[in-house]
Amino acid sequence: MARWEPNTRERLVLAALDLFTDQGYDATTVSEIAERAGGLTKMTFFRYFADKREVLFAGQEIHSRILADAVAAAPDQATPLQAVAAALDALAATFADDRRDLGAKLRAVIAGNSELRERATFKRAGLTAAMTAALEKRGVPDMTASLAAELGVGAFYRAFDQWADPASEQTLTYLTRRALGELRAAAATLG
Amino acid sequence: MARWEPNTRERLVLAALDLFTDQGYDATTVSEIAERAGGLTKMTFFRYFADKREVLFAGQEIHSRILADAVAAAPDQATPLQAVAAALDALAATFADDRRDLGAKLRAVIAGNSELRERATFKRAGLTAAMTAALEKRGVPDMTASLAAELGVGAFYRAFDQWADPASEQTLTYLTRRALGELRAAAATLG
């Protein structure tokens, strides 16, 4: 199997995660990230990312698109939660197990900085909004769509947290399906 | 009935909302807000708020506390959603109808600025986390707690949006109860 060769954008993300982990987010400059990514310049960095913070949230648009496309592609007869489950499967499949350590680093860097936690919450809301809009396009009423999307994104984040634990041995797909099942069961006990 | 006399903190919030509405958030300085609030200084402003942005989110801690206290005070036999409903009643009761126009201004200012939208999403997540923690303290399992809290906060925001519409004539309490009922009904159709 061919070795995975990161492209420039990915090299910048990897370099940033390493530096943020080693010396902290605040102490790291864009120039250092570019240099660590293979002798690149600040200017190259800014061709890919608006600022230092965005290097950590590069996936937002791609992830939103994956979720929305998979919801749109679900069979006509799928219930809202079945469409959401298909979307989560599509998203989880993009996280290979050999990148679990990147997930752990990302999680730790974000947890350690309030500005990053704030941005991460906004990303999560963006994923929910994308999935809500895709469900509405299928004719799902807006409240049902937003609930199903919240439930699905909630399951994904719960699962990601478990997956990013170095001690974990399960795939993100497995963990996400399990979390969605548990949340569905919990929804029946709200009273 | 006695006229409502705003205290210094409230005068600063009102002045900020007026200035942000009239001349835009970015164009307004902390000194201008302090001056408009009755000839106060920048230093006084910073005794109440960490920065210009926080003047719009002053309610976060108070609102979180109201929600958590009301969840804790709900009868032992209350279901998770009944405890949430009681908390929303307590929060909604703090928004008098004669302040509907402030809600409309707040909503418009936040909608017009991406940094503020991001901060508002974080506030919403904070309210959800506070209510989730309070439900867990009642012995509600964590997934059920977080779902009930999400549903409740979702209902409150939906209702606030309707309440802040100048054409609206209903109380926030009425609108929140209605939204919670609708979301509950929607939860039954997720599939």
Interface residues (C-beta under 8 A of the other chain):
Chain A: A78 T79 P80 L81 Q82 R117 E118 R119 T121 F122 A125 P141 M143 T144 S146 L147 A148 E150 L151 G154 E182 L183 R184 A186 A187 T189 L190 G191
Chain B: A78 T79 P80 L81 Q82 R117 E118 R119 T121 F122 A125 P141 M143 T144 S146 L147 A148 E150 L151 G154 E182 L183 R184 A186 A187 T189 L190 G191
